[in-house]
Amino acid sequence: MTPTEANAPVLKLQDIHKMFSGITAIENFSLEVHPGEIVALVGDNGAGKSTLIKIISGVHSPTSGTISIEGETVTMSNATMARSHGIEVVYQDLALADQQSVYMNMFLGREPVNGFGLLDRRRMIAETDKLVKELDVRIPSAHATIRDLSGGQRQGVAIARATHWASKLILLDEPTAALGVAETAKVEEIVLSLKRRNIGVLIISHSLDQVFRLSDRICVLRRGKQIGVRETAKTDKNEIIAMITGLQQQ
């Protein structure tokens, strides 16, 4: 791999525009996310953050603009297409099957079968055990039922599942919104571990404290418009708040 390829963004959005019934939801949005980089997407409710995540993950198609993965322009016509490009999403509702075990959730919809056409449970359990140990997701076992886990443990399972399948990019929509302090800290550790695995991360968070702890860059949206992108180490909360609200901080 050449130095140029090594530094190529895993995701590049160019002039993304999205309209719903004649109303502009996203206007001329451009952003790059590089491998091993955490970019935070911030803005008030209704700013367009979740719409952007859904465009990247194939839930919505952009009205205009281009999406590129590792330099290749792609069409994200559905969620399966996004997954085929190594992109996984963790939504606020987690999309876990409460009645199923952790290992079944890890492979939900993508269950491997053995030579007899039966579910390869041994492989699923082994791979689940390996991944939760690598990410230090503290669950009783791969056999544990999702409904018996705490909020933080469930979030850890959802992120572990995304990590298992994502080769390039993980999108996180408010991953700790419903968690307490200790569980939030644990999930943040897992997010940082994704960075060490050289996976790009685009995270929506309402917590500026969290944004400054985790991110390399911060992208601000207001009413569907991209206000600006700042390197986290070269900005502060006052500037970001001013960008979010449009009000100059005193």
CYANA upper distance limits for C-alpha pairs under 8 A (distance plus 0.5 A):
  1 MET  CA      5 GLU  CA      6.51
  1 MET  CA      6 ALA  CA      6.78
  2 THR  CA      6 ALA  CA      6.61
  3 PRO  CA      7 ASN  CA      6.73
  4 THR  CA      8 ALA  CA      6.61
  7 ASN  CA     34 HIS  CA      7.64
  7 ASN  CA     35 PRO  CA      8.41
  8 ALA  CA     34 HIS  CA      7.22
  8 ALA  CA     70 GLU  CA      6.63
  8 ALA  CA     71 GLY  CA      7.40
  9 PRO  CA     32 GLU  CA      6.38
  9 PRO  CA     33 VAL  CA      5.91
  9 PRO  CA     34 HIS  CA      4.67
  9 PRO  CA     35 PRO  CA      7.16
  9 PRO  CA     69 ILE  CA      7.94
  9 PRO  CA     70 GLU  CA      6.25
  9 PRO  CA     71 GLY  CA      7.72
 10 VAL  CA     32 GLU  CA      8.12
 10 VAL  CA     33 VAL  CA      6.41
 10 VAL  CA     34 HIS  CA      5.61
 10 VAL  CA     35 PRO  CA      6.28
 10 VAL  CA     68 SER  CA      8.39
 10 VAL  CA     69 ILE  CA      5.81
 10 VAL  CA     70 GLU  CA      5.05
 10 VAL  CA     71 GLY  CA      8.09
 10 VAL  CA    168 LYS  CA      6.90
 10 VAL  CA    169 LEU  CA      7.59
 10 VAL  CA    200 GLY  CA      7.32
 11 LEU  CA     31 LEU  CA      8.45
 11 LEU  CA     32 GLU  CA      6.07
 11 LEU  CA     33 VAL  CA      5.65
 11 LEU  CA     34 HIS  CA      7.29
 11 LEU  CA     67 ILE  CA      7.80
 11 LEU  CA     68 SER  CA      6.28
 11 LEU  CA     69 ILE  CA      5.35
 11 LEU  CA     70 GLU  CA      6.81
 11 LEU  CA     71 GLY  CA      8.49
 11 LEU  CA    169 LEU  CA      8.23
 12 LYS  CA     30 SER  CA      7.87
 12 LYS  CA     31 LEU  CA      6.29
 12 LYS  CA     32 GLU  CA      4.93
 12 LYS  CA     33 VAL  CA      7.09
 12 LYS  CA     67 ILE  CA      6.34
 12 LYS  CA     68 SER  CA      5.50
 12 LYS  CA     69 ILE  CA      7.02
 12 LYS  CA     70 GLU  CA      8.39
 12 LYS  CA     71 GLY  CA      8.22
 13 LEU  CA     29 PHE  CA      7.57
 13 LEU  CA     30 SER  CA      5.37
 13 LEU  CA     31 LEU  CA      5.60
 13 LEU  CA     32 GLU  CA      6.83
 13 LEU  CA     65 GLY  CA      8.05
 13 LEU  CA     66 THR  CA      6.50
 13 LEU  CA     67 ILE  CA      5.34
 13 LEU  CA     68 SER  CA      7.01
 14 GLN  CA     28 ASN  CA      8.17
 14 GLN  CA     29 PHE  CA      7.02
 14 GLN  CA     30 SER  CA      4.98
 14 GLN  CA     31 LEU  CA      7.31
 14 GLN  CA     65 GLY  CA      6.15
 14 GLN  CA     66 THR  CA      5.73
 14 GLN  CA     67 ILE  CA      7.01
 15 ASP  CA     27 GLU  CA      8.12
 15 ASP  CA     28 ASN  CA      4.74
 15 ASP  CA     29 PHE  CA      5.40
 15 ASP  CA     30 SER  CA      5.73
 15 ASP  CA     64 SER  CA      7.89
 15 ASP  CA     65 GLY  CA      5.27
 15 ASP  CA     66 THR  CA      7.36
 16 ILE  CA     26 ILE  CA      7.49
 16 ILE  CA     27 GLU  CA      7.09
 16 ILE  CA     28 ASN  CA      5.54
 16 ILE  CA     29 PHE  CA      5.27
 16 ILE  CA     30 SER  CA      6.95
 16 ILE  CA     62 PRO  CA      6.84
 16 ILE  CA     63 THR  CA      8.07
 16 ILE  CA     64 SER  CA      6.33
 16 ILE  CA     65 GLY  CA      4.75
 16 ILE  CA     66 THR  CA      6.97
 17 HIS  CA     24 THR  CA      8.17
 17 HIS  CA     25 ALA  CA      8.17
 17 HIS  CA     26 ILE  CA      5.62
 17 HIS  CA     27 GLU  CA      5.23
 17 HIS  CA     28 ASN  CA      5.74
 17 HIS  CA     29 PHE  CA      7.20
 17 HIS  CA     62 PRO  CA      6.46
 17 HIS  CA     63 THR  CA      6.04
 17 HIS  CA     64 SER  CA      5.67
 17 HIS  CA     65 GLY  CA      6.64
 18 LYS  CA     24 THR  CA      6.53
 18 LYS  CA     25 ALA  CA      6.01
 18 LYS  CA     26 ILE  CA      5.38
 18 LYS  CA     27 GLU  CA      7.19
 18 LYS  CA     61 SER  CA      8.38
 18 LYS  CA     62 PRO  CA      5.61
 18 LYS  CA     63 THR  CA      5.23
 18 LYS  CA     64 SER  CA      7.35
 19 MET  CA     23 ILE  CA      5.75
 19 MET  CA     24 THR  CA      4.87
 19 MET  CA     25 ALA  CA      5.96
 19 MET  CA     26 ILE  CA      7.51
 19 MET  CA     62 PRO  CA      8.47
 19 MET  CA     63 THR  CA      6.73
 20 PHE  CA     24 THR  CA      7.00
 20 PHE  CA     25 ALA  CA      7.32
 24 THR  CA    224 GLY  CA      7.89
 25 ALA  CA     48 GLY  CA      6.72
 25 ALA  CA     51 THR  CA      8.15
 25 ALA  CA    223 ARG  CA      7.98
 25 ALA  CA    224 GLY  CA      5.73
 26 ILE  CA     48 GLY  CA      6.77
 26 ILE  CA     51 THR  CA      8.31
 26 ILE  CA     52 LEU  CA      8.13
 26 ILE  CA    223 ARG  CA      8.38
 26 ILE  CA    224 GLY  CA      4.76
 26 ILE  CA    225 LYS  CA      6.73
 27 GLU  CA    224 GLY  CA      6.24
 27 GLU  CA    225 LYS  CA      5.84
 27 GLU  CA    226 GLN  CA      8.01
 28 ASN  CA     65 GLY  CA      8.33
 28 ASN  CA    225 LYS  CA      7.70
 28 ASN  CA    226 GLN  CA      8.08
 29 PHE  CA    225 LYS  CA      7.47
 29 PHE  CA    226 GLN  CA      6.39
 30 SER  CA    226 GLN  CA      8.44
 33 VAL  CA     37 GLU  CA      6.99
 33 VAL  CA     38 ILE  CA      8.10
 33 VAL  CA     39 VAL  CA      7.24
 33 VAL  CA    200 GLY  CA      6.77
 33 VAL  CA    201 VAL  CA      7.97
 33 VAL  CA    202 LEU  CA      7.93
 34 HIS  CA    200 GLY  CA      6.26
 35 PRO  CA    168 LYS  CA      7.55
 35 PRO  CA    169 LEU  CA      8.28
 35 PRO  CA    195 LYS  CA      8.29
 35 PRO  CA    198 ASN  CA      5.64
 35 PRO  CA    199 ILE  CA      5.66
 35 PRO  CA    200 GLY  CA      4.98
 36 GLY  CA    194 LEU  CA      7.79
 36 GLY  CA    195 LYS  CA      4.84
 36 GLY  CA    196 ARG  CA      6.88
 36 GLY  CA    197 ARG  CA      7.34
 36 GLY  CA    198 ASN  CA      4.32
 36 GLY  CA    199 ILE  CA      5.31
 36 GLY  CA    200 GLY  CA      5.41
 36 GLY  CA    201 VAL  CA      7.88
 37 GLU  CA    195 LYS  CA      6.61
 37 GLU  CA    198 ASN  CA      8.05
 37 GLU  CA    199 ILE  CA      7.75
 37 GLU  CA    200 GLY  CA      5.59
 37 GLU  CA    201 VAL  CA      6.66
 37 GLU  CA    215 SER  CA      8.19
 37 GLU  CA    216 ASP  CA      6.85
 38 ILE  CA    195 LYS  CA      7.41
 38 ILE  CA    200 GLY  CA      6.69
 38 ILE  CA    201 VAL  CA      5.15
 38 ILE  CA    202 LEU  CA      6.44
 38 ILE  CA    203 ILE  CA      7.76
 38 ILE  CA    214 LEU  CA      7.42
 38 ILE  CA    215 SER  CA      5.34
 38 ILE  CA    216 ASP  CA      5.92
 38 ILE  CA    217 ARG  CA      7.39
 39 VAL  CA    201 VAL  CA      6.72
 39 VAL  CA    202 LEU  CA      5.45
 39 VAL  CA    203 ILE  CA      6.79
 39 VAL  CA    215 SER  CA      5.92
 39 VAL  CA    216 ASP  CA      6.41
 39 VAL  CA    217 ARG  CA      5.45
 39 VAL  CA    218 ILE  CA      6.25
 39 VAL  CA    219 CYS  CA      7.67
 40 ALA  CA    202 LEU  CA      6.35
 40 ALA  CA    203 ILE  CA      5.33
 40 ALA  CA    204 ILE  CA      6.32
 40 ALA  CA    205 SER  CA      7.55
 40 ALA  CA    211 VAL  CA      6.72
 40 ALA  CA    215 SER  CA      6.33
 40 ALA  CA    216 ASP  CA      8.39
 40 ALA  CA    217 ARG  CA      6.87
 40 ALA  CA    218 ILE  CA      5.29
 40 ALA  CA    219 CYS  CA      6.56
 41 LEU  CA     49 LYS  CA      7.10
 41 LEU  CA    202 LEU  CA      7.50
 41 LEU  CA    203 ILE  CA      6.46
 41 LEU  CA    204 ILE  CA      5.35
 41 LEU  CA    205 SER  CA      7.43
 41 LEU  CA    218 ILE  CA      6.67
 41 LEU  CA    219 CYS  CA      5.50
 41 LEU  CA    220 VAL  CA      6.61
 41 LEU  CA    221 LEU  CA      7.85
 42 VAL  CA     49 LYS  CA      7.65
 42 VAL  CA    204 ILE  CA      6.63
 42 VAL  CA    205 SER  CA      6.81
 42 VAL  CA    206 HIS  CA      7.24
 42 VAL  CA    218 ILE  CA      7.71
 42 VAL  CA    219 CYS  CA      6.75
 42 VAL  CA    220 VAL  CA      5.55
 42 VAL  CA    221 LEU  CA      6.71
 42 VAL  CA    244 ILE  CA      7.98
 43 GLY  CA     47 ALA  CA      6.10
 43 GLY  CA     49 LYS  CA      7.71
 43 GLY  CA    206 HIS  CA      8.13
 43 GLY  CA    220 VAL  CA      6.27
 43 GLY  CA    221 LEU  CA      5.55
 43 GLY  CA    222 ARG  CA      6.37
 43 GLY  CA    244 ILE  CA      5.81
 44 ASP  CA    206 HIS  CA      8.50
 44 ASP  CA    221 LEU  CA      8.38
 44 ASP  CA    222 ARG  CA      7.42
 44 ASP  CA    244 ILE  CA      7.18
 44 ASP  CA    245 THR  CA      8.20
 46 GLY  CA    223 ARG  CA      6.94
 46 GLY  CA    224 GLY  CA      8.32
 47 ALA  CA    221 LEU  CA      6.15
 47 ALA  CA    222 ARG  CA      5.29
 47 ALA  CA    223 ARG  CA      4.80
 47 ALA  CA    224 GLY  CA      5.64
 47 ALA  CA    225 LYS  CA      8.16
 48 GLY  CA     52 LEU  CA      6.79
 48 GLY  CA    221 LEU  CA      7.46
 48 GLY  CA    222 ARG  CA      8.09
 48 GLY  CA    223 ARG  CA      7.11
 48 GLY  CA    224 GLY  CA      5.49
 49 LYS  CA     53 ILE  CA      7.02
 49 LYS  CA    204 ILE  CA      7.48
 49 LYS  CA    221 LEU  CA      7.66
 50 SER  CA     54 LYS  CA      6.70
 50 SER  CA    173 ASP  CA      7.68
 50 SER  CA    204 ILE  CA      8.38
 51 THR  CA     55 ILE  CA      6.72
 51 THR  CA     60 HIS  CA      8.14
 52 LEU  CA     56 ILE  CA      6.78
 53 ILE  CA     57 SER  CA      6.62
 53 ILE  CA    171 LEU  CA      7.39
 53 ILE  CA    173 ASP  CA      8.29
 54 LYS  CA     58 GLY  CA      6.52
 54 LYS  CA     59 VAL  CA      5.37
 54 LYS  CA     60 HIS  CA      6.08
 55 ILE  CA     59 VAL  CA      6.39
 55 ILE  CA     60 HIS  CA      5.15
 55 ILE  CA     61 SER  CA      6.12
 55 ILE  CA     62 PRO  CA      6.77
 55 ILE  CA     76 MET  CA      8.00
 56 ILE  CA     60 HIS  CA      8.45
 56 ILE  CA     67 ILE  CA      8.07
 56 ILE  CA     76 MET  CA      7.48
 56 ILE  CA     82 ALA  CA      7.92
 57 SER  CA     76 MET  CA      7.39
 57 SER  CA     78 ASN  CA      7.81
 57 SER  CA     79 ALA  CA      6.09
 57 SER  CA     82 ALA  CA      5.84
 57 SER  CA     83 ARG  CA      8.34
 57 SER  CA     87 ILE  CA      7.53
 57 SER  CA     88 GLU  CA      7.88
 57 SER  CA     89 VAL  CA      7.53
 58 GLY  CA     76 MET  CA      5.03
 58 GLY  CA     77 SER  CA      5.77
 58 GLY  CA     78 ASN  CA      4.65
 58 GLY  CA     79 ALA  CA      5.09
 58 GLY  CA     80 THR  CA      8.17
 58 GLY  CA     81 MET  CA      7.37
 58 GLY  CA     82 ALA  CA      6.35
 59 VAL  CA     77 SER  CA      7.85
 59 VAL  CA     78 ASN  CA      6.05
 59 VAL  CA     79 ALA  CA      6.39
 60 HIS  CA     77 SER  CA      7.96
 60 HIS  CA     78 ASN  CA      8.09
 61 SER  CA     76 MET  CA      7.20
 61 SER  CA     77 SER  CA      6.69
 66 THR  CA     73 THR  CA      7.20
 66 THR  CA     74 VAL  CA      8.10
 67 ILE  CA     73 THR  CA      6.18
 67 ILE  CA     74 VAL  CA      6.31
 67 ILE  CA     75 THR  CA      7.54
 67 ILE  CA     76 MET  CA      8.47
 68 SER  CA     72 GLU  CA      5.50
 68 SER  CA     73 THR  CA      4.57
 68 SER  CA     74 VAL  CA      6.09
 69 ILE  CA     73 THR  CA      6.93
 69 ILE  CA     74 VAL  CA      7.32
 69 ILE  CA     85 HIS  CA      7.92
 75 THR  CA     81 MET  CA      8.38
 76 MET  CA     81 MET  CA      6.22
 76 MET  CA     82 ALA  CA      6.35
 77 SER  CA     81 MET  CA      6.99
 78 ASN  CA     82 ALA  CA      7.25
 79 ALA  CA     83 ARG  CA      6.81
 80 THR  CA     84 SER  CA      6.73
 81 MET  CA     85 HIS  CA      7.17
 82 ALA  CA     86 GLY  CA      7.25
 82 ALA  CA     87 ILE  CA      5.89
 82 ALA  CA     88 GLU  CA      7.89
 83 ARG  CA     87 ILE  CA      5.36
 83 ARG  CA     88 GLU  CA      6.48
 83 ARG  CA    165 TRP  CA      8.32
 83 ARG  CA    166 ALA  CA      7.88
 85 HIS  CA    168 LYS  CA      8.17
 86 GLY  CA    165 TRP  CA      7.45
 86 GLY  CA    166 ALA  CA      5.16
 86 GLY  CA    167 SER  CA      5.14
 86 GLY  CA    168 LYS  CA      5.60
 86 GLY  CA    169 LEU  CA      6.90
 87 ILE  CA    165 TRP  CA      8.43
 87 ILE  CA    166 ALA  CA      5.78
 87 ILE  CA    167 SER  CA      7.50
 87 ILE  CA    168 LYS  CA      6.61
 87 ILE  CA    169 LEU  CA      5.35
 87 ILE  CA    170 ILE  CA      6.32
 87 ILE  CA    171 LEU  CA      8.12
 88 GLU  CA    162 ALA  CA      5.82
 88 GLU  CA    163 THR  CA      8.24
 88 GLU  CA    165 TRP  CA      7.46
 88 GLU  CA    166 ALA  CA      5.91
 88 GLU  CA    169 LEU  CA      7.04
 88 GLU  CA    170 ILE  CA      5.48
 88 GLU  CA    171 LEU  CA      6.77
 89 VAL  CA    162 ALA  CA      7.10
 89 VAL  CA    170 ILE  CA      6.22
 89 VAL  CA    171 LEU  CA      5.11
 89 VAL  CA    172 LEU  CA      6.51
 89 VAL  CA    173 ASP  CA      8.33
 90 VAL  CA     94 LEU  CA      6.39
 90 VAL  CA    158 ALA  CA      6.98
 90 VAL  CA    159 ILE  CA      6.99
 90 VAL  CA    162 ALA  CA      7.44
 90 VAL  CA    170 ILE  CA      8.12
 90 VAL  CA    171 LEU  CA      6.70
 90 VAL  CA    172 LEU  CA      5.48
 90 VAL  CA    173 ASP  CA      6.75
 90 VAL  CA    175 PRO  CA      7.76
 91 TYR  CA     95 ALA  CA      7.76
 91 TYR  CA    172 LEU  CA      6.86
 91 TYR  CA    173 ASP  CA      5.57
 91 TYR  CA    174 GLU  CA      7.86
 91 TYR  CA    175 PRO  CA      7.80
 92 GLN  CA    173 ASP  CA      6.30
 92 GLN  CA    174 GLU  CA      6.43
 92 GLN  CA    175 PRO  CA      6.68
 92 GLN  CA    177 ALA  CA      8.24
 94 LEU  CA    154 ARG  CA      8.40
 94 LEU  CA    155 GLN  CA      7.48
 94 LEU  CA    158 ALA  CA      6.58
 95 ALA  CA    158 ALA  CA      8.45
 96 LEU  CA    105 ASN  CA      6.86
 96 LEU  CA    146 ILE  CA      8.04
 96 LEU  CA    158 ALA  CA      7.69
 97 ALA  CA    105 ASN  CA      6.94
 97 ALA  CA    146 ILE  CA      7.52
 98 ASP  CA    145 THR  CA      7.46
 98 ASP  CA    146 ILE  CA      5.34
 98 ASP  CA    147 ARG  CA      5.28
 99 GLN  CA    145 THR  CA      6.78
 99 GLN  CA    146 ILE  CA      6.93
 99 GLN  CA    147 ARG  CA      6.83
100 GLN  CA    104 MET  CA      6.70
100 GLN  CA    105 ASN  CA      7.07
100 GLN  CA    145 THR  CA      6.04
100 GLN  CA    146 ILE  CA      6.72
101 SER  CA    105 ASN  CA      6.81
101 SER  CA    142 ALA  CA      7.40
101 SER  CA    143 HIS  CA      5.78
101 SER  CA    144 ALA  CA      5.81
101 SER  CA    145 THR  CA      4.68
101 SER  CA    146 ILE  CA      6.37
102 VAL  CA    106 MET  CA      6.71
102 VAL  CA    128 THR  CA      8.33
102 VAL  CA    141 SER  CA      8.35
102 VAL  CA    142 ALA  CA      5.66
102 VAL  CA    143 HIS  CA      6.45
102 VAL  CA    144 ALA  CA      6.30
102 VAL  CA    145 THR  CA      6.54
102 VAL  CA    146 ILE  CA      6.52
102 VAL  CA    157 VAL  CA      7.65
103 TYR  CA    107 PHE  CA      7.22
103 TYR  CA    124 MET  CA      6.45
103 TYR  CA    125 ILE  CA      6.09
103 TYR  CA    128 THR  CA      6.22
103 TYR  CA    142 ALA  CA      5.73
103 TYR  CA    143 HIS  CA      6.96
104 MET  CA    108 LEU  CA      6.38
104 MET  CA    111 GLU  CA      8.28
104 MET  CA    124 MET  CA      7.91
105 ASN  CA    161 ARG  CA      8.21
106 MET  CA    124 MET  CA      8.35
106 MET  CA    128 THR  CA      7.37
106 MET  CA    157 VAL  CA      7.96
106 MET  CA    158 ALA  CA      8.33
106 MET  CA    160 ALA  CA      8.19
106 MET  CA    161 ARG  CA      5.47
106 MET  CA    164 HIS  CA      8.46
107 PHE  CA    111 GLU  CA      5.58
107 PHE  CA    112 PRO  CA      8.34
107 PHE  CA    124 MET  CA      7.72
107 PHE  CA    161 ARG  CA      8.05
111 GLU  CA    119 LEU  CA      7.25
111 GLU  CA    120 ASP  CA      8.16
111 GLU  CA    124 MET  CA      8.41
112 PRO  CA    119 LEU  CA      6.52
112 PRO  CA    120 ASP  CA      6.12
112 PRO  CA    123 ARG  CA      8.47
112 PRO  CA    124 MET  CA      8.08
113 VAL  CA    117 GLY  CA      5.83
113 VAL  CA    118 LEU  CA      5.58
113 VAL  CA    119 LEU  CA      4.86
113 VAL  CA    120 ASP  CA      5.21
114 ASN  CA    118 LEU  CA      6.05
114 ASN  CA    119 LEU  CA      6.77
114 ASN  CA    120 ASP  CA      5.63
120 ASP  CA    124 MET  CA      6.95
121 ARG  CA    125 ILE  CA      6.52
122 ARG  CA    126 ALA  CA      6.63
123 ARG  CA    127 GLU  CA      6.56
124 MET  CA    128 THR  CA      6.52
125 ILE  CA    129 ASP  CA      6.55
125 ILE  CA    142 ALA  CA      6.57
125 ILE  CA    143 HIS  CA      8.23
126 ALA  CA    130 LYS  CA      6.69
127 GLU  CA    131 LEU  CA      6.70
128 THR  CA    132 VAL  CA      6.63
128 THR  CA    142 ALA  CA      6.78
129 ASP  CA    133 LYS  CA      6.68
129 ASP  CA    141 SER  CA      8.02
129 ASP  CA    142 ALA  CA      6.58
130 LYS  CA    134 GLU  CA      6.75
131 LEU  CA    135 LEU  CA      6.65
131 LEU  CA    160 ALA  CA      7.32
131 LEU  CA    164 HIS  CA      7.86
132 VAL  CA    136 ASP  CA      6.07
132 VAL  CA    137 VAL  CA      5.41
132 VAL  CA    138 ARG  CA      7.87
132 VAL  CA    157 VAL  CA      8.23
132 VAL  CA    160 ALA  CA      7.16
133 LYS  CA    137 VAL  CA      6.94
133 LYS  CA    138 ARG  CA      8.48
135 LEU  CA    160 ALA  CA      7.74
135 LEU  CA    190 ILE  CA      6.45
135 LEU  CA    193 SER  CA      7.43
136 ASP  CA    190 ILE  CA      8.07
137 VAL  CA    153 GLN  CA      7.34
137 VAL  CA    156 GLY  CA      6.21
137 VAL  CA    157 VAL  CA      7.69
137 VAL  CA    160 ALA  CA      8.40
137 VAL  CA    190 ILE  CA      8.37
138 ARG  CA    153 GLN  CA      7.20
139 ILE  CA    144 ALA  CA      8.06
139 ILE  CA    149 LEU  CA      7.98
139 ILE  CA    153 GLN  CA      6.84
140 PRO  CA    144 ALA  CA      6.78
144 ALA  CA    148 ASP  CA      7.70
144 ALA  CA    149 LEU  CA      8.26
145 THR  CA    149 LEU  CA      7.64
146 ILE  CA    154 ARG  CA      7.22
149 LEU  CA    153 GLN  CA      6.25
149 LEU  CA    154 ARG  CA      6.59
150 SER  CA    154 ARG  CA      6.69
151 GLY  CA    155 GLN  CA      6.69
151 GLY  CA    178 ALA  CA      8.02
151 GLY  CA    179 LEU  CA      6.88
151 GLY  CA    183 GLU  CA      8.27
152 GLY  CA    156 GLY  CA      6.58
152 GLY  CA    176 THR  CA      8.49
152 GLY  CA    179 LEU  CA      6.83
152 GLY  CA    183 GLU  CA      5.45
152 GLY  CA    184 THR  CA      7.59
152 GLY  CA    186 LYS  CA      8.08
152 GLY  CA    187 VAL  CA      7.47
153 GLN  CA    157 VAL  CA      6.73
153 GLN  CA    183 GLU  CA      8.45
154 ARG  CA    158 ALA  CA      6.73
155 GLN  CA    159 ILE  CA      6.69
155 GLN  CA    175 PRO  CA      7.59
155 GLN  CA    176 THR  CA      8.33
155 GLN  CA    187 VAL  CA      7.73
156 GLY  CA    160 ALA  CA      6.45
156 GLY  CA    187 VAL  CA      6.80
156 GLY  CA    190 ILE  CA      8.00
157 VAL  CA    161 ARG  CA      6.55
158 ALA  CA    162 ALA  CA      6.85
159 ILE  CA    163 THR  CA      6.55
159 ILE  CA    190 ILE  CA      8.36
160 ALA  CA    164 HIS  CA      6.60
161 ARG  CA    165 TRP  CA      7.06
162 ALA  CA    166 ALA  CA      6.21
162 ALA  CA    170 ILE  CA      7.35
163 THR  CA    167 SER  CA      8.15
163 THR  CA    170 ILE  CA      7.94
163 THR  CA    194 LEU  CA      7.98
166 ALA  CA    170 ILE  CA      7.00
166 ALA  CA    199 ILE  CA      8.43
167 SER  CA    199 ILE  CA      7.37
168 LYS  CA    198 ASN  CA      8.49
168 LYS  CA    199 ILE  CA      5.77
168 LYS  CA    200 GLY  CA      6.61
169 LEU  CA    199 ILE  CA      6.07
169 LEU  CA    200 GLY  CA      5.10
169 LEU  CA    201 VAL  CA      6.25
169 LEU  CA    202 LEU  CA      8.18
170 ILE  CA    199 ILE  CA      7.69
170 ILE  CA    200 GLY  CA      6.83
170 ILE  CA    201 VAL  CA      5.50
170 ILE  CA    202 LEU  CA      6.96
171 LEU  CA    201 VAL  CA      6.45
171 LEU  CA    202 LEU  CA      5.43
171 LEU  CA    203 ILE  CA      6.40
172 LEU  CA    201 VAL  CA      7.95
172 LEU  CA    202 LEU  CA      6.75
172 LEU  CA    203 ILE  CA      5.11
172 LEU  CA    204 ILE  CA      6.64
173 ASP  CA    203 ILE  CA      6.53
173 ASP  CA    204 ILE  CA      5.38
173 ASP  CA    205 SER  CA      7.50
174 GLU  CA    203 ILE  CA      7.67
174 GLU  CA    204 ILE  CA      5.80
174 GLU  CA    205 SER  CA      5.41
174 GLU  CA    206 HIS  CA      7.63
175 PRO  CA    187 VAL  CA      8.29
175 PRO  CA    204 ILE  CA      8.42
175 PRO  CA    205 SER  CA      8.05
176 THR  CA    183 GLU  CA      8.48
176 THR  CA    184 THR  CA      6.03
176 THR  CA    187 VAL  CA      7.69
177 ALA  CA    205 SER  CA      8.40
177 ALA  CA    206 HIS  CA      8.43
179 LEU  CA    183 GLU  CA      6.40
179 LEU  CA    184 THR  CA      6.20
180 GLY  CA    184 THR  CA      6.41
181 VAL  CA    185 ALA  CA      6.76
182 ALA  CA    186 LYS  CA      6.92
183 GLU  CA    187 VAL  CA      6.78
184 THR  CA    188 GLU  CA      6.65
185 ALA  CA    189 GLU  CA      6.83
186 LYS  CA    190 ILE  CA      7.06
187 VAL  CA    191 VAL  CA      6.81
188 GLU  CA    192 LEU  CA      6.75
188 GLU  CA    214 LEU  CA      7.85
189 GLU  CA    193 SER  CA      6.76
190 ILE  CA    194 LEU  CA      7.10
191 VAL  CA    195 LYS  CA      7.43
191 VAL  CA    214 LEU  CA      8.44
192 LEU  CA    196 ARG  CA      7.16
192 LEU  CA    214 LEU  CA      7.48
193 SER  CA    197 ARG  CA      6.90
194 LEU  CA    198 ASN  CA      7.07
194 LEU  CA    199 ILE  CA      6.08
194 LEU  CA    200 GLY  CA      8.15
194 LEU  CA    201 VAL  CA      8.08
195 LYS  CA    199 ILE  CA      6.04
195 LYS  CA    200 GLY  CA      7.20
195 LYS  CA    201 VAL  CA      7.82
205 SER  CA    210 GLN  CA      7.85
205 SER  CA    211 VAL  CA      7.20
207 SER  CA    211 VAL  CA      6.79
208 LEU  CA    212 PHE  CA      6.59
208 LEU  CA    237 LYS  CA      7.52
209 ASP  CA    213 ARG  CA      6.76
210 GLN  CA    214 LEU  CA      6.62
211 VAL  CA    215 SER  CA      6.05
211 VAL  CA    218 ILE  CA      8.14
212 PHE  CA    232 THR  CA      6.89
215 SER  CA    232 THR  CA      7.01
216 ASP  CA    231 GLU  CA      6.64
216 ASP  CA    232 THR  CA      5.92
216 ASP  CA    233 ALA  CA      7.90
217 ARG  CA    229 VAL  CA      7.34
217 ARG  CA    230 ARG  CA      6.09
217 ARG  CA    231 GLU  CA      4.86
217 ARG  CA    232 THR  CA      5.42
218 ILE  CA    229 VAL  CA      6.02
218 ILE  CA    230 ARG  CA      5.74
218 ILE  CA    231 GLU  CA      6.84
218 ILE  CA    232 THR  CA      6.61
219 CYS  CA    226 GLN  CA      7.97
219 CYS  CA    227 ILE  CA      8.21
219 CYS  CA    228 GLY  CA      6.44
219 CYS  CA    229 VAL  CA      4.83
219 CYS  CA    230 ARG  CA      7.06
220 VAL  CA    226 GLN  CA      6.53
220 VAL  CA    227 ILE  CA      5.95
220 VAL  CA    228 GLY  CA      6.10
220 VAL  CA    229 VAL  CA      6.84
220 VAL  CA    240 ILE  CA      7.93
220 VAL  CA    243 MET  CA      7.20
220 VAL  CA    244 ILE  CA      6.77
221 LEU  CA    225 LYS  CA      6.01
221 LEU  CA    226 GLN  CA      5.16
221 LEU  CA    227 ILE  CA      6.11
221 LEU  CA    228 GLY  CA      8.11
221 LEU  CA    244 ILE  CA      7.24
222 ARG  CA    226 GLN  CA      7.03
222 ARG  CA    227 ILE  CA      7.05
222 ARG  CA    243 MET  CA      8.47
222 ARG  CA    244 ILE  CA      6.54
222 ARG  CA    245 THR  CA      8.04
227 ILE  CA    243 MET  CA      7.01
227 ILE  CA    244 ILE  CA      8.37
228 GLY  CA    243 MET  CA      8.22
230 ARG  CA    234 LYS  CA      7.63
230 ARG  CA    235 THR  CA      7.07
231 GLU  CA    235 THR  CA      7.04
232 THR  CA    236 ASP  CA      7.92
235 THR  CA    239 GLU  CA      7.09
235 THR  CA    240 ILE  CA      8.01
236 ASP  CA    240 ILE  CA      7.00
237 LYS  CA    241 ILE  CA      6.44
238 ASN  CA    242 ALA  CA      6.62
238 ASN  CA    249 GLN  CA      6.86
239 GLU  CA    243 MET  CA      6.74
239 GLU  CA    249 GLN  CA      7.95
240 ILE  CA    244 ILE  CA      6.65
241 ILE  CA    245 THR  CA      6.56
241 ILE  CA    249 GLN  CA      8.34
242 ALA  CA    246 GLY  CA      5.85
242 ALA  CA    247 LEU  CA      5.61
242 ALA  CA    248 GLN  CA      5.81
242 ALA  CA    249 GLN  CA      6.37
243 MET  CA    247 LEU  CA      7.85
